[in-house]
Amino acid sequence: MFRVRGRVMPRVSTVMLASSMLVGGSLAFAGAAAADDGQGGANVAVLGDIVHGGTVDILNASGHVVEQPTGGTIQLKLKDATLETYCIDIHNPTRGGTEYNETDWDHSVLSGKKEQLGKIRWILQHAYPVVDPATLGGKAGVTLNDDTAAAATQAAIWHFSDGVDAHPQNKAADKVTQWLEAQADQNGGVEEPLPSLQLNPDSVSGNSGEKVGPITVSTSADKVALDLDAAAKAAGVTLVNESGQAATSAVNGDKLFFDVPANAPKGQGAVTASTTTQIEVGRVFGPVDKKSQTLILAGSSSVPVSASATGAWAPKAHQGPIPAVTFEKDCTAGGVQVTATNSGDEDFTFTLNGETHTVQPGKSETVLVKVAEDQQYDIKIEGPAGYGPWETTGVLDCKTATTAGGTTGGTTTGGATPSASPSVAPSASPSTGTTTGGATGTAGTTTGGGLAETGSSSATPVIAGIAAALVVIGGGVVFFLRKRRSTPSA
């Protein structure tokens, strides 16, 4: 999902997992302005400790152990809520300070492997933490605790996300991993979970005296509240649904329009949708501003989210373009699709990558900006006076990382110390039968208060660093969970 910066907030449909943060053009948390200027500040969601987990052996084709990462649930701490995630990109490290957004499967590292994502989603729906350790262990006739249940679940996920032969060192957990893999192979589907909240497109244009839109609401919530900004209200604009009735709330699939008075002068405004909801299990969170490990949601508490979209209008007698611009990451094409539309009566001309493009009245044009895998991008379109600019920044992260020769540089085996505290994960209970080293064949696994490593990297652990008073620097990752589009997370 794309977040757009600038006066015109593009597709504001990204999820913001901070209860006081609003992401411009995307799904955001309550509190309007912080994310639109690209500054995180206090309005962040921070990736903390591995809450529960244990050591996982990664075997090569000969059955020899080549890696021993820690696998388990990774916590995202919000101001008033908590999320739990798993890794779906084992060979990528998670880097402290990385911004993340909630993204669609088509925009993720597994964009070309939706069948695998469907199997992973089945695992998430039938494994830890959705299913308690006792019930999950009973499926394979073994006894689990929170740590071994989490390790079993992560190992099964890595099997499908990264194609590795993953086995928890705990023998009971390994039996559950094998059961999960077999069941997911038989029962996994390809149905993608709904986004927590999106408005699509997040930028529309039209003439005064018309209904400008449509903007489609996509949400996993039962209902969302709607509101127009001051500029739209001052112009006498109202928000209506497909039937032309005033809209103060909407449900998934509803289409919205800016109903612009015939005498409204040239202008633009925004609609904001907001609600409190649980993000659905199986939603992916990808990096926004740098190469980093991709995560998938395992469980969440209710979080406040919002999304915005902009509309531009001018009288039919107005001479000039009435533009709208949206951005969308395209993993298949290998870049970002920039779509410009023009509802005016004169050409809309803009420059992109040093080339001039002209959109005729009543037409639209889509231009692909090629971006290399893991490359950062910053795309900005200037508009005529009174409109725009539209901008999106991000990193193209469409493939899981691989390593030379099929192995990684190795990881520490005993340095990962999952937390056993139930306070950081509402669904988890304290671990029992713990030890002080890497997970072994007992029912317990490593516990402690330190930050954790998961996945694998020769240089940077997936989660590494030190705890600070207000933020977790190394073991934490700053998350802007928002969709980056122009007016569009990512």
Beta strands, then each sheet from edge to edge (+ up, - down):
strand 1: 45-59
strand 2: 65-67
strand 3: 70-77
strand 4: 82-87
strand 5: 100-103
strand 6: 165-168
strand 7: 197-200
strand 8: 203-207
strand 9: 211-219
strand 10: 224-228
strand 11: 238-241
strand 12: 249-250
strand 13: 255-259
strand 14: 267-277
strand 15: 284-287
strand 16: 295-300
strand 17: 303-314
strand 18: 323-330
strand 19: 335-342
strand 20: 348-352
strand 21: 355-359
strand 22: 364-370
strand 23: 376-381
strand 24: 390-395
strand 25: 478-479
sheet 1: 2+ 1- 3+ 4- 16+ 15- 5+
sheet 2: 2+ 1- 6+
sheet 3: 2+ 1- 25+
sheet 4: 7+ 9- 13+ 11-
sheet 5: 8+ 17+ 14- 10+ 12-
sheet 6: 18+ 19- 22+
sheet 7: 20+ 21-
sheet 8: 23+ 24-
end
